[in-house]
Amino acid sequence: MLLQELRKLADSGLELPREGYERRRVRYKIRLDRSGRFLAPLVDLAEGPRAPGNRGMEMEVPVAVRTVAIRPLPFADGPDYLFGLAPPDADAKKRERAAKCREAFLNLVDECEGATGLPEVAAVRSFLRSGAIPADLDPKADLLTFEVDGRLLVDLPEVASFWATRVASNPRAR
């Protein structure tokens, strides 16, 4: 019975997300050139004024379970992880946590660059290390992603492979 259901699923043409990925709404796309220079403006991916479209465009992005743990996601995460931004009304503890999230994200980007050698990852690393923050960024945005020379980093096979390997080595990260 289970095998029959699996066969039906396989024959249905339904595409399952890659290992360590799921479909989520991404609000902004940060466009960079190959040297890591920000190409203004920030691209707002909202599809309409009402939920769920106002939260952005649905796409397949890396995912991990995180409750209180600091677990960065490669190239699709929130302003706290990408830029260390806490909500405007955040207390000192939340601002400190946002700074720790940013450091963890930067370490993940460094690790990904070392593992993949991709120039697109190096461009994101360069941009993030510059300390620049897009002026029109909403600090309450849920997810942001990066595009370098027209290529979304979350879509690159090398990034997906890097994340799948990392998730497989740490089952709690799923």
C-alpha positions, 0 to 999 in steps of 0.5 A: 500500500505504501509503495503504491502511494509512493509510486502515485506521488512519483508519477504525479510530476509533483516536484519535492523541494531539495534537501534542506529547502522548502517553499516560503515567501521572500519579501525582498531581493538584494541585487549585487554585481559580481564585485559585491556592489549593491544595485539599488533599489531593493527589489520588493517581491510583494505580490499584492496588498493583502496576505499572503501576497504582501509577504512576498513571492513564494520560492524554494529556499533553505530552511532549518528548525529554529526556536531559540537557537541561532541558526542562519540560513544561506542566502535567504534569511531575515534582517536580523541575520543579514544585517544585525537589525532588530525591530525598532522597538527592540530592547538591548537583549534583542539587539544583542541577539540580532548582532549574534545572528549577523555574526553567525550568518557571516560565518555561514557565508564564509563557510559556503565560500570556502566550500563552493568557491563561487564568485557569487558567494564572494560577492555577497560576502564582500557586500555584507562585510562592507556594512552597507544596509539598503536604505529602503529595507523594512527591518520587520521583513520576514525573508530576504534573498540575494541575486548576483548578476541575475542569478539567485544564490538559493537556486545555485546547485553548489549552494544547495549541495553545500546546504544539503551536506550541512543539514545531513551532518546535523539532523537537529538543523532540519 
